[in-house]
Amino acid sequence: MSRDWNDLHIEQGLDVVRGQLETAAQSAVPESYADLPHTPSVEAPAETGAAPAPEGGGGSGWTAERIFQRFALVEGKSAVFDMFRRVIIKKAAFELLVTKPLAKDWFDSTNKKVIADDMAERQASKAKAEAKFKQVSTEGMSPTDRYIYIDGTKDCWDIQRRRRVPEGALKMAMGDAYGLWLNSPERRTVDMEHIVFDPRMTKDPEVYINTFEGLPMVPDPDRGKCRTLQSLIMFLCNNDKAAADWLTKWLAYPLQNVGAKMDTAVLFHSTMEGSGKSLLFSDIMGAIYGEYSATVGQAQLETNWTVWQSNKLYGVFEEVVSRDQRYNQVGKIKHMITGKTVRMESKFVNGWEEANHMNAVFLSNEIMPWPISDNDRRMLVMWPRETLGTEAQKEVKSELAEGGIAAFYDYLLSYDTGDFDERTRPPSTEARQRLVDLSMASWQTFLREWRLGVLGAPFTVCVSSDLYALFLEWCQRNKEHTLSHTKFSGFISTEVDKQQRVPWMEGARRAFGTFFFPWSSIDPAPSPPPSLSAAALGKAVATWRAQAKSAGWSVDSWEHVKFADKGSAAA
């Protein structure tokens, strides 16, 4: 039959219970106290018996042997250190605990243990902290293990949750234990520059805290599980083999080289709903990257808080630019694609710089999501033409349910990328050229048509006033926005050589004008240089005007031409 402390209390009394508990406690004296020095002694201490009960202790059962085993004098003070409970006791409290006679004998003895003041304080603080920490510990982690102070900030790094925690949140979580953690000698510190997102895992783990812990998915080599998913790439690229191959390599390269930051991006836009672009780029690729991916909307892109970008390898941006903001967000989009670092800003937390490893895919149902220039070669632009058929949708759904994403992950890991790297430019597509055309300003479209011979006026040397007059008439016909002569001339000069105050003969009158000297799109030789004589330039201008007039432009109605004709007639 089992017996407990209540049975022993009833049968033999409270003193026997107390004696057994103290004996058990004495056997558990911490090793760190076992070798504490005794008070220097010349003579052996007198044997001290049990003290009388009536004074102070009230029959507590204390004996000299137990007191000498359990307590140590705090060096330089009259206080006593309890090595079992790891607390410092004042002299008066000690006398009340063990009785005055026993306390006096212990204080007078030269054989009692002595502990340094700082060691007693440290052990007492540690015991108090451990008791408080035990109350707030989660999953076996004490606050000193879980929270690391980030030097130079008011934040901490939460190892368990892998995130920054502001001071206020830490105080709320720890309560009274916060002060103990703050002053604990075991509290760890890390430099603010040593918390890094390092998917390449090149930083020394003894010095740095790496917030990357590896991609979550395990690849499945059974390719039969993802045949339809593989074909989805070709389907979205309208069976364009060059575009599909580049896109597959673009998706595969960062998985084969984790942490690779592509200098290029992907834009899939179409008014056709249900083509499967969100399925591939958001659902499937997002599952492969797990917590290191993000699907972003317009609100995240426009907000000042950028912490959503932290610890991200892959981002899908769906309709992130509104029609009235499409020109204002271009710079931010370009920085996300090619920027080396990103400034992270979050509420109540100090901002920090983080390496930019996020590769971006943009999805839109707009014909013109945002403008791109003809020289911008960083983006693959595709326009899916068809909706994913009902049968294909069923096959995709079946493959997703049967582990097709893990098989597709293995397919990308095994795809031969050849000499493809972070800077490999995408192929030019019909969709990209259409977007470039829609993005052009009026002067850019005019210049392109002039260069290609569409206007009928030759792409040869001409005076700026003639070209500007042609531009105004072209804008009127095509309902395009006009510009001032100064701005028009300045914009054109970025693409075509311009010389000012060049002498030329306008009929019988000598004049000075601003001339454009373009390279001919047919003849590789340049148009006549500025060193031509004034007479030769006059003939070149007359020829240019004649051809423009033959092409149907109202040259004779241009104000500066009519003014020149009147001047010649008057002469």
VEXTI-440846 format. One record per residue (C-alpha): residue number from 1; z, x, y. Coordinates in steps of 0.1 Angstrom, whole numbers, plus 5000, padded with zeros to 4 digits. Layout:
<nodes>
(node NUM; (Z; X; Y)),
...
</nodes>
This chain:
<nodes>
(node 1; (5000; 5000; 5000)),
(node 2; (4991; 5014; 5034)),
(node 3; (5018; 5020; 5060)),
(node 4; (5014; 5022; 5098)),
(node 5; (5035; 5032; 5128)),
(node 6; (5050; 4997; 5131)),
(node 7; (5064; 5000; 5095)),
(node 8; (5079; 5034; 5103)),
(node 9; (5094; 5021; 5135)),
(node 10; (5112; 4992; 5117)),
(node 11; (5124; 5013; 5088)),
(node 12; (5135; 5046; 5105)),
(node 13; (5136; 5040; 5142)),
(node 14; (5117; 5050; 5174)),
(node 15; (5129; 5086; 5174)),
(node 16; (5113; 5094; 5141)),
(node 17; (5080; 5079; 5153)),
(node 18; (5082; 5100; 5185)),
(node 19; (5090; 5132; 5166)),
(node 20; (5060; 5128; 5143)),
(node 21; (5036; 5121; 5172)),
(node 22; (5048; 5152; 5191)),
(node 23; (5045; 5173; 5160)),
(node 24; (5009; 5162; 5156)),
(node 25; (5002; 5169; 5193)),
(node 26; (5017; 5204; 5191)),
(node 27; (4993; 5212; 5162)),
(node 28; (4964; 5205; 5186)),
(node 29; (4973; 5229; 5213)),
(node 30; (4940; 5242; 5229)),
(node 31; (4930; 5277; 5218)),
(node 32; (4927; 5287; 5254)),
(node 33; (4964; 5284; 5258)),
(node 34; (4975; 5300; 5226)),
(node 35; (4976; 5335; 5241)),
(node 36; (4992; 5327; 5274)),
(node 37; (5016; 5356; 5283)),
(node 38; (5054; 5351; 5281)),
(node 39; (5077; 5360; 5309)),
(node 40; (5085; 5398; 5307)),
(node 41; (5118; 5402; 5288)),
(node 42; (5143; 5430; 5283)),
(node 43; (5165; 5412; 5258)),
(node 44; (5156; 5386; 5233)),
(node 45; (5162; 5350; 5245)),
(node 46; (5192; 5332; 5234)),
(node 47; (5185; 5305; 5208)),
(node 48; (5186; 5272; 5226)),
(node 49; (5195; 5240; 5207)),
(node 50; (5188; 5204; 5215)),
(node 51; (5200; 5193; 5249)),
(node 52; (5224; 5164; 5252)),
(node 53; (5206; 5131; 5256)),
(node 54; (5223; 5114; 5284)),
(node 55; (5210; 5134; 5314)),
(node 56; (5174; 5127; 5325)),
(node 57; (5156; 5124; 5292)),
(node 58; (5177; 5096; 5278)),
(node 59; (5174; 5106; 5242)),
(node 60; (5138; 5116; 5244)),
(node 61; (5139; 5139; 5214)),
(node 62; (5129; 5170; 5233)),
(node 63; (5139; 5204; 5218)),
(node 64; (5138; 5238; 5232)),
(node 65; (5112; 5248; 5206)),
(node 66; (5088; 5221; 5216)),
(node 67; (5093; 5227; 5253)),
(node 68; (5085; 5265; 5249)),
(node 69; (5054; 5256; 5229)),
(node 70; (5041; 5229; 5252)),
(node 71; (5048; 5241; 5288)),
(node 72; (5039; 5271; 5310)),
(node 73; (5053; 5281; 5344)),
(node 74; (5027; 5281; 5371)),
(node 75; (5027; 5316; 5385)),
(node 76; (5043; 5319; 5419)),
(node 77; (5055; 5283; 5419)),
(node 78; (5082; 5261; 5405)),
(node 79; (5057; 5237; 5391)),
(node 80; (5051; 5234; 5353)),
(node 81; (5018; 5231; 5335)),
(node 82; (5016; 5207; 5305)),
(node 83; (4992; 5224; 5281)),
(node 84; (4987; 5193; 5260)),
(node 85; (4979; 5168; 5287)),
(node 86; (4965; 5196; 5310)),
(node 87; (4983; 5184; 5341)),
(node 88; (5006; 5202; 5367)),
(node 89; (5041; 5187; 5368)),
(node 90; (5065; 5192; 5397)),
(node 91; (5099; 5206; 5389)),
(node 92; (5118; 5174; 5395)),
(node 93; (5094; 5154; 5373)),
(node 94; (5098; 5181; 5346)),
(node 95; (5136; 5178; 5347)),
(node 96; (5133; 5140; 5343)),
(node 97; (5110; 5144; 5314)),
(node 98; (5129; 5169; 5293)),
(node 99; (5164; 5165; 5308)),
(node 100; (5180; 5189; 5333)),
(node 101; (5199; 5211; 5308)),
(node 102; (5168; 5218; 5288)),
(node 103; (5147; 5223; 5319)),
(node 104; (5173; 5248; 5333)),
(node 105; (5174; 5268; 5301)),
(node 106; (5136; 5269; 5301)),
(node 107; (5134; 5280; 5337)),
(node 108; (5161; 5306; 5332)),
(node 109; (5145; 5320; 5301)),
(node 110; (5124; 5352; 5303)),
(node 111; (5103; 5342; 5273)),
(node 112; (5086; 5311; 5286)),
(node 113; (5048; 5311; 5290)),
(node 114; (5032; 5318; 5324)),
(node 115; (4998; 5305; 5336)),
(node 116; (4979; 5317; 5367)),
(node 117; (4978; 5292; 5396)),
(node 118; (4940; 5290; 5398)),
(node 119; (4937; 5286; 5360)),
(node 120; (4962; 5257; 5360)),
(node 121; (4944; 5240; 5389)),
(node 122; (4910; 5245; 5372)),
(node 123; (4922; 5232; 5338)),
(node 124; (4939; 5202; 5355)),
(node 125; (4908; 5194; 5374)),
(node 126; (4886; 5198; 5343)),
(node 127; (4909; 5174; 5323)),
(node 128; (4908; 5148; 5351)),
(node 129; (4870; 5151; 5354)),
(node 130; (4866; 5148; 5316)),
(node 131; (4886; 5116; 5316)),
(node 132; (4866; 5102; 5345)),
(node 133; (4833; 5114; 5331)),
(node 134; (4841; 5098; 5298)),
(node 135; (4841; 5065; 5316)),
(node 136; (4807; 5069; 5332)),
(node 137; (4790; 5089; 5304)),
(node 138; (4759; 5073; 5287)),
(node 139; (4743; 5082; 5255)),
(node 140; (4767; 5111; 5250)),
(node 141; (4758; 5128; 5283)),
(node 142; (4785; 5136; 5308)),
(node 143; (4775; 5137; 5345)),
(node 144; (4776; 5175; 5346)),
(node 145; (4750; 5175; 5318)),
(node 146; (4730; 5147; 5331)),
(node 147; (4727; 5153; 5369)),
(node 148; (4715; 5186; 5385)),
(node 149; (4718; 5191; 5422)),
(node 150; (4685; 5199; 5440)),
(node 151; (4693; 5227; 5464)),
(node 152; (4681; 5220; 5499)),
(node 153; (4682; 5182; 5496)),
(node 154; (4706; 5153; 5492)),
(node 155; (4691; 5144; 5458)),
(node 156; (4698; 5151; 5422)),
(node 157; (4676; 5154; 5392)),
(node 158; (4685; 5129; 5364)),
(node 159; (4677; 5146; 5331)),
(node 160; (4681; 5114; 5311)),
(node 161; (4658; 5093; 5332)),
(node 162; (4636; 5122; 5344)),
(node 163; (4636; 5112; 5381)),
(node 164; (4651; 5121; 5414)),
(node 165; (4682; 5102; 5424)),
(node 166; (4694; 5100; 5460)),
(node 167; (4730; 5107; 5469)),
(node 168; (4739; 5071; 5476)),
(node 169; (4726; 5059; 5442)),
(node 170; (4746; 5087; 5425)),
(node 171; (4778; 5076; 5442)),
(node 172; (4772; 5040; 5430)),
(node 173; (4766; 5051; 5395)),
(node 174; (4796; 5075; 5392)),
(node 175; (4822; 5058; 5413)),
(node 176; (4854; 5079; 5416)),
(node 177; (4839; 5105; 5393)),
(node 178; (4814; 5115; 5420)),
(node 179; (4838; 5137; 5438)),
(node 180; (4848; 5154; 5406)),
(node 181; (4812; 5161; 5397)),
(node 182; (4805; 5174; 5432)),
(node 183; (4834; 5199; 5430)),
(node 184; (4831; 5207; 5393)),
(node 185; (4824; 5244; 5386)),
(node 186; (4801; 5232; 5357)),
(node 187; (4778; 5213; 5381)),
(node 188; (4743; 5228; 5378)),
(node 189; (4719; 5235; 5407)),
(node 190; (4682; 5239; 5408)),
(node 191; (4660; 5250; 5437)),
(node 192; (4639; 5222; 5452)),
(node 193; (4608; 5243; 5446)),
(node 194; (4617; 5247; 5409)),
(node 195; (4612; 5210; 5399)),
(node 196; (4575; 5210; 5390)),
(node 197; (4549; 5188; 5373)),
(node 198; (4533; 5214; 5351)),
(node 199; (4511; 5199; 5324)),
(node 200; (4497; 5233; 5316)),
(node 201; (4533; 5244; 5307)),
(node 202; (4530; 5278; 5323)),
(node 203; (4563; 5279; 5342)),
(node 204; (4594; 5296; 5328)),
(node 205; (4617; 5268; 5313)),
(node 206; (4647; 5289; 5321)),
(node 207; (4640; 5287; 5358)),
(node 208; (4619; 5255; 5363)),
(node 209; (4625; 5219; 5354)),
(node 210; (4591; 5206; 5341)),
(node 211; (4587; 5169; 5345)),
(node 212; (4559; 5168; 5320)),
(node 213; (4568; 5163; 5283)),
(node 214; (4534; 5159; 5266)),
(node 215; (4510; 5130; 5261)),
(node 216; (4525; 5102; 5240)),
(node 217; (4497; 5093; 5216)),
(node 218; (4489; 5109; 5183)),
(node 219; (4452; 5112; 5176)),
(node 220; (4437; 5095; 5145)),
(node 221; (4408; 5113; 5129)),
(node 222; (4394; 5081; 5113)),
(node 223; (4363; 5076; 5136)),
(node 224; (4354; 5044; 5118)),
(node 225; (4381; 5027; 5138)),
(node 226; (4364; 5033; 5172)),
(node 227; (4327; 5029; 5167)),
(node 228; (4324; 5001; 5192)),
(node 229; (4347; 5018; 5217)),
(node 230; (4324; 5049; 5216)),
(node 231; (4294; 5027; 5222)),
(node 232; (4311; 5012; 5252)),
(node 233; (4304; 5044; 5273)),
(node 234; (4267; 5041; 5267)),
(node 235; (4267; 5004; 5274)),
(node 236; (4284; 5009; 5308)),
(node 237; (4260; 5036; 5317)),
(node 238; (4230; 5013; 5310)),
(node 239; (4218; 5035; 5281)),
(node 240; (4214; 5065; 5305)),
(node 241; (4220; 5094; 5281)),
(node 242; (4225; 5120; 5308)),
(node 243; (4251; 5099; 5326)),
(node 244; (4268; 5088; 5293)),
(node 245; (4271; 5124; 5282)),
(node 246; (4285; 5136; 5315)),
(node 247; (4310; 5107; 5315)),
(node 248; (4322; 5114; 5280)),
(node 249; (4327; 5151; 5288)),
(node 250; (4345; 5141; 5320)),
(node 251; (4369; 5119; 5300)),
(node 252; (4373; 5145; 5272)),
(node 253; (4378; 5177; 5292)),
(node 254; (4412; 5169; 5308)),
(node 255; (4424; 5158; 5273)),
(node 256; (4412; 5190; 5257)),
(node 257; (4426; 5210; 5286)),
(node 258; (4457; 5190; 5297)),
(node 259; (4464; 5194; 5334)),
(node 260; (4428; 5202; 5344)),
(node 261; (4421; 5188; 5379)),
(node 262; (4385; 5176; 5381)),
(node 263; (4367; 5182; 5414)),
(node 264; (4347; 5151; 5406)),
(node 265; (4354; 5114; 5401)),
(node 266; (4339; 5083; 5387)),
(node 267; (4329; 5051; 5405)),
(node 268; (4318; 5020; 5385)),
(node 269; (4309; 4991; 5407)),
(node 270; (4290; 4959; 5400)),
(node 271; (4289; 4922; 5409)),
(node 272; (4286; 4916; 5372)),
(node 273; (4320; 4904; 5358)),
(node 274; (4331; 4912; 5322)),
(node 275; (4311; 4944; 5317)),
(node 276; (4341; 4962; 5302)),
(node 277; (4347; 4988; 5328)),
(node 278; (4384; 4978; 5332)),
(node 279; (4387; 4977; 5294)),
(node 280; (4375; 5013; 5290)),
(node 281; (4390; 5030; 5320)),
(node 282; (4422; 5011; 5325)),
(node 283; (4433; 4997; 5291)),
(node 284; (4420; 5023; 5267)),
(node 285; (4423; 5055; 5287)),
(node 286; (4456; 5042; 5303)),
(node 287; (4471; 5039; 5268)),
(node 288; (4461; 5075; 5259)),
(node 289; (4478; 5089; 5290)),
(node 290; (4508; 5065; 5287)),
(node 291; (4534; 5071; 5315)),
(node 292; (4512; 5098; 5330)),
(node 293; (4486; 5072; 5341)),
(node 294; (4486; 5046; 5369)),
(node 295; (4465; 5016; 5378)),
(node 296; (4465; 5013; 5416)),
(node 297; (4456; 4986; 5440)),
(node 298; (4449; 4984; 5477)),
(node 299; (4486; 4981; 5486)),
(node 300; (4496; 5014; 5469)),
(node 301; (4467; 5033; 5486)),
(node 302; (4476; 5021; 5521)),
(node 303; (4514; 5024; 5519)),
(node 304; (4533; 5053; 5533)),
(node 305; (4553; 5057; 5501)),
(node 306; (4532; 5079; 5477)),
(node 307; (4558; 5084; 5449)),
(node 308; (4535; 5063; 5426)),
(node 309; (4513; 5095; 5424)),
(node 310; (4542; 5116; 5410)),
(node 311; (4537; 5129; 5375)),
(node 312; (4503; 5114; 5371)),
(node 313; (4473; 5129; 5352)),
(node 314; (4450; 5099; 5354)),
(node 315; (4446; 5071; 5379)),
(node 316; (4424; 5039; 5380)),
(node 317; (4418; 5025; 5414)),
(node 318; (4407; 4988; 5414)),
(node 319; (4394; 4973; 5446)),
(node 320; (4415; 4997; 5467)),
(node 321; (4394; 4995; 5499)),
(node 322; (4390; 4963; 5518)),
(node 323; (4357; 4956; 5537)),
(node 324; (4373; 4962; 5571)),
(node 325; (4390; 4995; 5559)),
(node 326; (4362; 5011; 5539)),
(node 327; (4354; 5037; 5565)),
(node 328; (4391; 5045; 5573)),
(node 329; (4401; 5053; 5537)),
(node 330; (4373; 5078; 5528)),
(node 331; (4394; 5108; 5538)),
(node 332; (4423; 5097; 5517)),
(node 333; (4400; 5091; 5487)),
(node 334; (4384; 5125; 5490)),
(node 335; (4418; 5142; 5492)),
(node 336; (4429; 5125; 5460)),
(node 337; (4398; 5138; 5443)),
(node 338; (4399; 5175; 5455)),
(node 339; (4434; 5180; 5470)),
(node 340; (4454; 5207; 5453)),
(node 341; (4488; 5192; 5462)),
(node 342; (4501; 5158; 5471)),
(node 343; (4530; 5150; 5495)),
(node 344; (4554; 5126; 5477)),
(node 345; (4573; 5102; 5499)),
(node 346; (4598; 5077; 5486)),
(node 347; (4626; 5055; 5501)),
(node 348; (4660; 5071; 5505)),
(node 349; (4647; 5103; 5488)),
(node 350; (4637; 5136; 5505)),
(node 351; (4599; 5141; 5503)),
(node 352; (4585; 5169; 5482)),
(node 353; (4552; 5186; 5474)),
(node 354; (4537; 5182; 5439)),
(node 355; (4507; 5197; 5423)),
(node 356; (4478; 5172; 5421)),
(node 357; (4466; 5169; 5385)),
(node 358; (4455; 5132; 5388)),
(node 359; (4418; 5125; 5379)),
(node 360; (4405; 5094; 5395)),
(node 361; (4383; 5065; 5384)),
(node 362; (4373; 5038; 5410)),
(node 363; (4364; 5003; 5400)),
(node 364; (4349; 4976; 5423)),
(node 365; (4330; 4944; 5424)),
(node 366; (4316; 4952; 5458)),
(node 367; (4280; 4963; 5464)),
(node 368; (4293; 4989; 5489)),
(node 369; (4329; 4999; 5481)),
(node 370; (4329; 5026; 5507)),
(node 371; (4303; 5049; 5522)),
(node 372; (4292; 5082; 5506)),
(node 373; (4269; 5108; 5521)),
(node 374; (4238; 5123; 5505)),
(node 375; (4255; 5157; 5504)),
(node 376; (4286; 5144; 5486)),
(node 377; (4280; 5153; 5450)),
(node 378; (4315; 5148; 5437)),
(node 379; (4311; 5113; 5422)),
(node 380; (4293; 5097; 5393)),
(node 381; (4282; 5063; 5405)),
(node 382; (4271; 5037; 5380)),
(node 383; (4261; 5000; 5383)),
(node 384; (4267; 4982; 5349)),
(node 385; (4239; 4956; 5346)),
(node 386; (4251; 4935; 5316)),
(node 387; (4282; 4916; 5305)),
(node 388; (4298; 4926; 5272)),
(node 389; (4286; 4902; 5246)),
(node 390; (4308; 4879; 5226)),
(node 391; (4303; 4897; 5193)),
(node 392; (4310; 4931; 5210)),
(node 393; (4342; 4917; 5225)),
(node 394; (4354; 4906; 5190)),
(node 395; (4347; 4940; 5176)),
(node 396; (4365; 4957; 5205)),
(node 397; (4395; 4934; 5200)),
(node 398; (4396; 4942; 5163)),
(node 399; (4394; 4979; 5168)),
(node 400; (4421; 4978; 5194)),
(node 401; (4444; 4960; 5170)),
(node 402; (4436; 4984; 5141)),
(node 403; (4445; 5017; 5160)),
(node 404; (4411; 5022; 5176)),
(node 405; (4425; 5038; 5207)),
(node 406; (4441; 5067; 5187)),
(node 407; (4408; 5072; 5169)),
(node 408; (4390; 5072; 5203)),
(node 409; (4415; 5098; 5215)),
(node 410; (4406; 5120; 5186)),
(node 411; (4369; 5114; 5193)),
(node 412; (4373; 5127; 5229)),
(node 413; (4394; 5157; 5217)),
(node 414; (4366; 5167; 5194)),
(node 415; (4337; 5161; 5217)),
(node 416; (4317; 5192; 5224)),
(node 417; (4320; 5198; 5262)),
(node 418; (4299; 5230; 5261)),
(node 419; (4299; 5248; 5295)),
(node 420; (4312; 5217; 5312)),
(node 421; (4342; 5224; 5335)),
(node 422; (4362; 5210; 5364)),
(node 423; (4333; 5216; 5389)),
(node 424; (4303; 5204; 5369)),
(node 425; (4285; 5180; 5392)),
(node 426; (4274; 5146; 5379)),
(node 427; (4238; 5136; 5375)),
(node 428; (4222; 5116; 5403)),
(node 429; (4217; 5079; 5395)),
(node 430; (4199; 5050; 5409)),
(node 431; (4232; 5034; 5418)),
(node 432; (4243; 5064; 5437)),
(node 433; (4211; 5066; 5457)),
(node 434; (4214; 5029; 5466)),
(node 435; (4250; 5035; 5478)),
(node 436; (4239; 5065; 5498)),
(node 437; (4212; 5044; 5515)),
(node 438; (4237; 5017; 5523)),
(node 439; (4261; 5042; 5537)),
(node 440; (4236; 5058; 5561)),
(node 441; (4240; 5054; 5599)),
(node 442; (4209; 5041; 5617)),
(node 443; (4199; 5076; 5629)),
(node 444; (4202; 5090; 5594)),
(node 445; (4179; 5063; 5580)),
(node 446; (4155; 5069; 5608)),
(node 447; (4155; 5106; 5602)),
(node 448; (4149; 5101; 5565)),
(node 449; (4119; 5078; 5571)),
(node 450; (4105; 5103; 5597)),
(node 451; (4109; 5132; 5573)),
(node 452; (4092; 5112; 5544)),
(node 453; (4063; 5101; 5566)),
(node 454; (4072; 5064; 5565)),
(node 455; (4071; 5060; 5603)),
(node 456; (4036; 5073; 5606)),
(node 457; (4046; 5097; 5634)),
(node 458; (4042; 5133; 5620)),
(node 459; (4073; 5153; 5610)),
(node 460; (4062; 5181; 5634)),
(node 461; (4072; 5195; 5668)),
(node 462; (4080; 5168; 5693)),
(node 463; (4097; 5163; 5726)),
(node 464; (4132; 5146; 5723)),
(node 465; (4123; 5118; 5747)),
(node 466; (4094; 5107; 5725)),
(node 467; (4115; 5107; 5694)),
(node 468; (4143; 5087; 5711)),
(node 469; (4118; 5061; 5723)),
(node 470; (4104; 5058; 5688)),
(node 471; (4140; 5054; 5675)),
(node 472; (4147; 5026; 5700)),
(node 473; (4116; 5007; 5690)),
(node 474; (4124; 5012; 5653)),
(node 475; (4159; 4999; 5658)),
(node 476; (4145; 4968; 5675)),
(node 477; (4121; 4961; 5647)),
(node 478; (4147; 4966; 5619)),
(node 479; (4178; 4952; 5637)),
(node 480; (4196; 4985; 5635)),
(node 481; (4223; 4997; 5659)),
(node 482; (4211; 5019; 5687)),
(node 483; (4227; 5050; 5702)),
(node 484; (4226; 5067; 5736)),
(node 485; (4200; 5094; 5740)),
(node 486; (4227; 5121; 5741)),
(node 487; (4243; 5111; 5709)),
(node 488; (4210; 5105; 5691)),
(node 489; (4198; 5140; 5701)),
(node 490; (4231; 5155; 5690)),
(node 491; (4230; 5138; 5656)),
(node 492; (4194; 5148; 5649)),
(node 493; (4201; 5184; 5659)),
(node 494; (4225; 5186; 5629)),
(node 495; (4194; 5183; 5606)),
(node 496; (4165; 5196; 5628)),
(node 497; (4163; 5226; 5650)),
(node 498; (4165; 5218; 5687)),
(node 499; (4157; 5239; 5718)),
(node 500; (4165; 5228; 5754)),
(node 501; (4146; 5235; 5787)),
(node 502; (4114; 5245; 5770)),
(node 503; (4084; 5246; 5794)),
(node 504; (4054; 5225; 5784)),
(node 505; (4023; 5210; 5801)),
(node 506; (4024; 5172; 5804)),
(node 507; (3989; 5166; 5814)),
(node 508; (3984; 5186; 5846)),
(node 509; (4021; 5187; 5853)),
(node 510; (4044; 5215; 5842)),
(node 511; (4076; 5201; 5828)),
(node 512; (4108; 5213; 5810)),
(node 513; (4120; 5193; 5780)),
(node 514; (4142; 5193; 5749)),
(node 515; (4121; 5199; 5718)),
(node 516; (4127; 5194; 5680)),
(node 517; (4111; 5219; 5657)),
(node 518; (4112; 5204; 5622)),
(node 519; (4099; 5220; 5590)),
(node 520; (4070; 5201; 5576)),
(node 521; (4077; 5181; 5545)),
(node 522; (4041; 5189; 5533)),
(node 523; (4035; 5224; 5544)),
(node 524; (4063; 5248; 5536)),
(node 525; (4056; 5268; 5568)),
(node 526; (4077; 5259; 5598)),
(node 527; (4063; 5239; 5627)),
(node 528; (4052; 5259; 5658)),
(node 529; (4081; 5281; 5671)),
(node 530; (4095; 5278; 5707)),
(node 531; (4075; 5309; 5717)),
(node 532; (4043; 5288; 5720)),
(node 533; (4028; 5286; 5754)),
(node 534; (4034; 5256; 5776)),
(node 535; (3998; 5245; 5771)),
(node 536; (4000; 5246; 5733)),
(node 537; (4032; 5226; 5734)),
(node 538; (4015; 5200; 5756)),
(node 539; (3987; 5197; 5731)),
(node 540; (4012; 5193; 5703)),
(node 541; (4030; 5165; 5722)),
(node 542; (3997; 5147; 5729)),
(node 543; (3987; 5149; 5692)),
(node 544; (4021; 5136; 5681)),
(node 545; (4019; 5106; 5705)),
(node 546; (3984; 5098; 5693)),
(node 547; (3994; 5097; 5657)),
(node 548; (4024; 5076; 5665)),
(node 549; (4002; 5052; 5684)),
(node 550; (3978; 5050; 5655)),
(node 551; (4007; 5041; 5633)),
(node 552; (4013; 5010; 5654)),
(node 553; (4041; 5022; 5677)),
(node 554; (4039; 5011; 5714)),
(node 555; (4036; 5046; 5728)),
(node 556; (4020; 5035; 5761)),
(node 557; (4049; 5011; 5767)),
(node 558; (4076; 5038; 5765)),
(node 559; (4092; 5041; 5799)),
(node 560; (4090; 5078; 5802)),
(node 561; (4053; 5079; 5792)),
(node 562; (4044; 5052; 5817)),
(node 563; (4063; 5072; 5844)),
(node 564; (4044; 5103; 5835)),
(node 565; (4010; 5085; 5835)),
(node 566; (4018; 5072; 5870)),
(node 567; (4026; 5107; 5882)),
(node 568; (3994; 5121; 5868)),
(node 569; (3974; 5093; 5885)),
(node 570; (3990; 5099; 5918)),
(node 571; (3982; 5136; 5915)),
</nodes>
